[in-house]
Structures are given as C-alpha cells and as structure tokens.
Amino acid sequence: MSYKNIIILIITCLAFSCKTEQPNANEIINTSILKSGGEKLKNAVLDFDFRDKHYKAKRAGGKFEFQRVFNDSTGVVKDVLNNSGFKRYINDTLVEVDKKKADAYSSSVNSVHYFSVLPYGLNDEAVNKKFLAETEIKGETYYKIKVTFNEEGGGEDFDDEFIYWINKNTFFVDYLAYSYAEATGRGYRFREAYNERFINKIRFVNYTNYKPNLNDVLIENLDVLFEKNELTEVSKIELENVQVAF
C-alpha cells in the first residue's frame, strides 16, 4: 500500500471515529421523567380541577384509578377508569353505559390525566420513541422526539402522533405537538408550556394551545410555523388547585 493510500485510510478512519453519535430518544425521555419528578407519581394521589370538572388519579404499584367528577342535569356524575375498565356513577349509583359511549368517556378521562403529568407515561411498553433532531425555539436548544403507539396497548387513539421538544439543558418538556383524527382527516395542535411550578417536587405546567392556519401541514414542522407566527391560539390548558399526596 502506498504512503498516499495510508494517509487517506487514516483520515477516513478518523472521520468516522469523530462522527457524533445520535442522542438516544429513550434516554432523553427517561431523564426528562426523572427531572420532572415523574418517579414520585408511581405511588401517589393527584387531585386537580380542569374546566369545571374535578380529576383524581390514584397510582400504586402498577395499578391505577382515574376519576372525573362533575355536575350536569342528571346530578353528580363520577367517571372511573382503572385497570379493570370504565364505570359511570350518577348520584353514587352505577349506571349502564353502552360500549361506544364507554370508549368515548374512557378516552376523554384518560386524555386529561395523560396530559396532566407529562412526560410521565412516555416510557410505557406501547410507546415508540424516535429522535428527530436538535432544534431551536426562542433561542433555546431542544431535543425533538417523535412518539407513536403500538395498536396493542396504545389505546383507542393509538394512531395519533406526538412530538415533544425537550430542553437540552433542563430536560423539561416546554413544547409538544400532536395529531388527531377528524371527520375530514387529521387535526393538529401545538402547545407551549407556561406557569411552571413544582408541587411535592413534581413539575406541573399549563399550556397555550395553538392550531395551524392551514390544514395541509406536517406535524414535524409545527415548531417552524410557531417561530414564524403562523399558528393561531385556540385555548388555554389550565390545571387548577393541584394537590399531590403520597
């Protein structure tokens, strides 16, 4: 082998050895859960109010019970979702609910509880995570992680897609986006966290909820549209009277 070829081989080897290893999505998510105090939620009772309804989550050793309580024309309605399934009570009396409605109520209850404690839950077995890129939003650097779900164990809306922007310095979720099924196709939302607070060392936030001005978008590009002010605010996601007990 000639001297020239040896030099080329050395340079090539150095180039490959210096190549930056891509961040691991699972490790980033697990660190985010730890930094946000999520491990404490494994055995905790969480209470909060959201949009005139009271929510309670009980978690203990892999078992869970999610509650939603509100008043309507029938009286006091209490929805209960746990490892065994869904039940609805009206004025403390169990009422029969057909499967279609039970699935819809279950999804609604689960969704609120899911968003209330993010990123907790993103290391469940049905969750698939993929590192997309490092990106900047408002001058801060973020890990951009895409999350999808297996059909088995992924719930009724398993085909929904999520993207989380996890701050590279704090490992907190500051932004997230998701897609969901609509009658006319897919809908998209982008959320910006605010009002960060720690209760019993667990991080809670509220969100400003945005939608894209155009329907023909990619979920992966919602952060770019946000930076360009091409999203419209549609609502606030505010958790009130948050309490945590162990």
C-alpha positions as CSV (number, residue, x, y, z in Angstrom):
1,M,0.0,0.0,0.0
2,S,1.4,3.4,-1.0
3,Y,2.1,6.2,1.5
4,K,-0.7,8.3,-0.1
5,N,-3.3,5.5,0.4
6,I,-2.2,5.0,4.0
7,I,-2.8,8.7,4.7
8,I,-6.3,8.5,3.0
9,L,-7.2,5.5,5.1
10,I,-6.1,7.2,8.4
11,I,-8.1,10.3,7.5
12,T,-11.2,8.2,6.7
13,C,-10.9,6.3,10.0
14,L,-10.6,9.5,12.0
15,A,-13.6,11.0,10.2
16,F,-15.8,8.0,11.2
17,S,-14.5,7.9,14.8
18,C,-15.2,11.6,15.3
19,K,-18.7,11.3,14.0
20,T,-21.1,12.5,16.7
21,E,-23.3,9.7,18.0
22,Q,-27.1,10.4,17.7
23,P,-28.8,11.1,21.0
24,N,-30.9,8.2,22.3
25,A,-34.6,9.0,22.5
26,N,-35.3,6.6,25.3
27,E,-32.5,8.0,27.5
28,I,-33.7,11.6,26.8
29,I,-37.3,10.7,27.8
30,N,-36.3,8.8,30.9
31,T,-34.1,11.7,32.0
32,S,-37.0,14.1,31.4
33,I,-39.3,11.9,33.5
34,L,-36.7,11.8,36.3
35,K,-36.0,15.6,36.2
36,S,-39.8,16.3,36.2
37,G,-40.3,14.2,39.4
38,G,-42.3,11.6,37.5
39,E,-40.9,8.7,39.5
40,K,-42.8,10.0,42.5
41,L,-46.1,9.6,40.6
42,K,-45.8,5.8,40.6
43,N,-47.3,5.8,44.1
44,A,-49.2,9.0,44.6
45,V,-52.7,10.5,44.7
46,L,-53.1,13.6,42.4
47,D,-56.1,16.0,42.5
48,F,-56.8,18.9,40.3
49,D,-59.5,20.9,38.6
50,F,-59.8,21.4,34.9
51,R,-62.7,23.2,33.0
52,D,-65.3,22.9,35.8
53,K,-64.5,19.3,36.4
54,H,-62.6,17.6,39.3
55,Y,-60.0,15.0,38.5
56,K,-58.3,12.5,40.8
57,A,-55.5,10.0,39.9
58,K,-54.5,7.2,42.2
59,R,-51.4,5.2,41.3
60,A,-49.9,2.3,43.3
61,G,-47.6,-0.4,42.2
62,G,-48.8,-0.6,38.6
63,K,-52.4,-0.2,39.5
64,F,-54.3,3.0,38.6
65,E,-57.6,4.7,39.0
66,F,-58.5,7.8,37.1
67,Q,-61.6,9.8,38.2
68,R,-63.6,12.7,36.8
69,V,-66.4,14.3,38.7
70,F,-68.8,17.0,37.5
71,N,-72.4,18.2,37.7
72,D,-74.9,18.1,34.9
73,S,-78.7,17.9,34.6
74,T,-78.8,14.4,35.9
75,G,-76.9,15.2,39.1
76,V,-73.3,14.4,40.2
77,V,-71.5,12.3,37.6
78,K,-68.5,10.3,38.5
79,D,-66.5,8.5,35.8
80,V,-64.0,5.9,37.0
81,L,-61.3,4.4,34.7
82,N,-59.0,1.7,36.2
83,N,-57.1,-1.5,35.3
84,S,-60.5,-3.3,35.1
85,G,-62.2,-0.9,32.7
86,F,-64.7,2.0,32.8
87,K,-67.7,2.7,35.0
88,R,-70.0,5.7,35.4
89,Y,-71.9,6.7,38.5
90,I,-74.7,9.2,38.8
91,N,-75.5,10.4,42.3
92,D,-73.4,7.4,43.6
93,T,-75.5,4.9,41.6
94,L,-73.8,2.7,39.0
95,V,-75.4,3.3,35.6
96,E,-75.2,1.2,32.4
97,V,-73.2,2.7,29.5
98,D,-73.1,1.2,26.0
99,K,-69.6,0.3,24.7
100,K,-69.4,3.2,22.2
101,K,-70.1,5.8,24.9
102,A,-67.9,4.0,27.4
103,D,-65.0,4.1,25.0
104,A,-65.5,7.8,24.3
105,Y,-65.7,8.6,28.0
106,S,-62.6,6.5,28.8
107,S,-60.7,8.3,26.1
108,S,-61.7,11.7,27.4
109,V,-60.8,10.9,31.0
110,N,-57.5,9.2,30.1
111,S,-56.5,12.1,27.8
112,V,-56.8,14.8,30.6
113,H,-54.9,12.6,33.0
114,Y,-52.3,11.8,30.4
115,F,-51.5,15.4,29.6
116,S,-51.6,16.5,33.2
117,V,-48.4,14.6,34.2
118,L,-46.3,14.6,31.0
119,P,-43.7,13.3,30.4
120,Y,-44.7,10.6,32.8
121,G,-46.1,7.6,30.9
122,L,-43.8,8.0,27.9
123,N,-41.8,5.0,28.8
124,D,-44.8,2.6,28.8
125,E,-44.3,-0.6,26.7
126,A,-46.7,0.6,23.9
127,V,-44.8,3.8,23.3
128,N,-42.3,4.1,20.4
129,K,-39.8,7.0,20.5
130,K,-37.6,8.3,17.7
131,F,-35.0,11.1,17.9
132,L,-35.6,13.5,15.0
133,A,-33.2,16.4,15.5
134,E,-31.8,19.1,17.7
135,T,-33.6,22.4,17.0
136,E,-34.0,25.9,18.4
137,I,-37.2,27.6,19.6
138,K,-37.0,31.2,21.0
139,G,-33.2,30.8,21.3
140,E,-33.2,27.6,23.4
141,T,-31.9,24.3,22.1
142,Y,-34.3,21.3,22.2
143,Y,-34.2,17.6,21.6
144,K,-37.1,16.9,19.1
145,I,-38.6,13.4,19.9
146,K,-41.4,11.8,17.9
147,V,-43.8,9.5,19.8
148,T,-46.1,6.9,18.3
149,F,-48.0,4.0,19.8
150,N,-48.5,0.3,19.2
151,E,-52.0,-0.8,18.4
152,E,-51.9,-3.3,21.2
153,G,-51.8,-1.3,24.5
154,G,-51.9,2.0,22.7
155,G,-55.5,2.8,23.4
156,E,-58.4,3.8,21.2
157,D,-56.4,6.6,19.6
158,F,-53.2,4.6,19.1
159,D,-52.6,6.1,15.6
160,D,-52.2,9.6,17.0
161,E,-48.7,11.1,16.7
162,F,-46.9,13.3,19.1
163,I,-43.7,15.3,19.1
164,Y,-42.0,16.6,22.2
165,W,-39.5,19.4,22.4
166,I,-37.3,18.6,25.5
167,N,-35.0,21.4,26.6
168,K,-31.4,20.3,26.2
169,N,-30.3,22.0,29.4
170,T,-33.2,21.3,31.8
171,F,-34.7,18.2,30.2
172,F,-38.2,19.7,30.7
173,V,-40.9,19.4,28.1
174,D,-41.5,23.0,27.0
175,Y,-43.4,22.3,23.8
176,L,-45.4,19.5,22.3
177,A,-47.5,18.8,19.2
178,Y,-50.0,16.1,18.3
179,S,-52.2,14.9,15.5
180,Y,-55.7,13.5,16.0
181,A,-58.5,12.1,13.8
182,E,-61.2,14.4,12.5
183,A,-64.2,13.8,10.2
184,T,-62.3,15.5,7.4
185,G,-58.9,14.0,8.0
186,R,-56.2,14.9,10.6
187,G,-56.2,17.8,13.0
188,Y,-53.1,19.3,14.6
189,R,-52.3,21.1,17.8
190,F,-49.1,22.7,19.2
191,R,-48.7,23.5,22.9
192,E,-46.4,25.9,24.7
193,A,-45.9,25.3,28.4
194,Y,-46.2,28.2,30.9
195,N,-46.8,28.7,34.6
196,E,-44.3,26.0,35.6
197,R,-44.5,25.1,39.3
198,F,-43.3,22.2,41.5
199,I,-45.7,20.6,43.9
200,N,-44.1,18.0,46.2
201,K,-41.1,18.0,43.8
202,I,-43.3,17.1,40.8
203,R,-43.4,19.6,37.8
204,F,-46.7,20.8,36.6
205,V,-47.4,23.3,33.8
206,N,-50.3,24.9,31.9
207,Y,-50.3,25.2,28.1
208,T,-51.3,27.7,25.5
209,N,-52.9,25.6,22.7
210,Y,-52.4,26.5,19.1
211,K,-53.6,25.3,15.7
212,P,-52.0,25.8,12.3
213,N,-53.5,28.4,10.0
214,L,-53.5,25.8,7.1
215,N,-54.6,22.2,7.2
216,D,-52.0,21.0,4.8
217,V,-49.1,20.7,7.3
218,L,-46.7,18.2,8.7
219,I,-46.7,17.7,12.5
220,E,-42.9,17.8,12.3
221,N,-43.0,21.4,11.0
222,L,-45.2,22.9,13.7
223,D,-42.3,24.3,15.6
224,V,-41.2,26.2,12.4
225,L,-44.7,27.6,12.0
226,F,-44.7,28.6,15.6
227,E,-41.5,30.6,15.2
228,K,-43.0,32.2,12.1
229,N,-46.1,33.2,14.0
230,E,-48.2,31.1,11.6
231,L,-50.2,29.4,14.4
232,T,-53.4,30.6,16.0
233,E,-54.2,30.4,19.7
234,V,-57.3,28.4,20.3
235,S,-57.4,27.8,24.1
236,K,-55.6,27.6,27.4
237,I,-55.0,24.3,29.2
238,E,-55.0,25.3,32.9
239,L,-54.7,22.9,35.8
240,E,-56.0,24.5,39.0
241,N,-55.9,23.5,42.7
242,V,-53.3,20.9,42.1
243,Q,-52.5,18.7,45.1
244,V,-50.2,15.7,45.5
245,A,-50.3,13.2,48.3
246,F,-48.2,10.1,48.9
